Amino acid sequence: MTVLAYSLADNIQGTWRVVFVPHELHLYVEFSQPGAGTNPVNWMSVDDFLVRRPNGALRKRARDSLVSLICNALTEH
């Protein structure tokens, strides 16, 4: 399975990524520990990620980065 992953925010605790699976046309968000690659078990829908209020600075940075990424993609055209 080919996936595209983009780091939204990271620190010593781990990394928040947005993950796109092109052949399924699915977009997910995940958190993983340092040094770990993307793992489908950890994926959550973008809706689930955005609906929850960030419980820390890293998650808030990840949310803000995802919102910015979406806004930039939609305003480039």
C-alpha positions in Angstrom: 0.0 0.0 0.0 1.4 3.4 -1.0 0.8 6.3 1.3 1.9 9.9 1.4 2.6 11.3 4.8 3.3 14.9 5.9 4.5 15.9 9.3 2.2 18.4 11.0 4.1 18.9 14.3 6.7 17.0 16.3 8.7 17.1 19.4 10.6 14.6 21.6 7.2 12.9 22.5 6.3 12.1 18.9 5.0 13.3 15.6 1.5 14.2 14.3 1.2 13.4 10.6 -1.5 13.7 8.0 -1.6 10.5 5.8 -3.1 10.2 2.4 -3.8 6.8 0.8 -4.2 7.7 -2.9 -5.7 4.5 -4.2 -8.4 4.6 -1.5 -8.8 8.4 -1.6 -8.7 8.5 2.2 -7.1 11.1 4.4 -6.1 10.4 8.0 -4.2 11.9 10.9 -2.0 9.9 13.2 0.3 10.3 16.2 3.4 8.1 16.5 6.3 7.8 18.9 9.8 9.0 17.9 11.4 6.9 15.2 8.2 5.0 14.3 6.8 5.0 10.8 3.2 5.4 9.8 0.9 2.6 11.1 -2.7 2.2 9.9 -3.6 1.1 13.4 -3.0 4.6 14.6 -4.9 6.4 11.9 -8.0 8.5 12.7 -10.2 10.4 10.4 -9.6 14.1 9.8 -13.0 14.7 11.2 -12.2 12.9 14.4 -9.0 14.8 14.7 -10.5 18.2 14.1 -13.6 17.8 16.3 -11.6 17.2 19.5 -10.2 20.2 21.3 -6.4 19.9 21.5 -5.2 18.6 24.8 -1.7 20.0 24.6 0.6 22.3 22.7 1.8 19.7 20.2 -1.7 18.6 19.2 -2.7 22.3 18.9 0.3 22.9 16.6 -0.7 19.9 14.6 -4.3 21.1 14.3 -3.2 24.5 13.2 -0.8 23.1 10.7 -3.5 20.9 9.2 -6.0 23.8 9.0 -3.3 25.9 7.3 -2.4 23.1 4.9 -6.1 22.8 3.9 -6.6 26.5 3.5 -3.4 26.9 1.4 -4.5 24.1 -0.9 -7.9 25.6 -1.4 -6.7 29.1 -2.0 -4.0 28.2 -4.5 -6.4 27.7 -7.4 
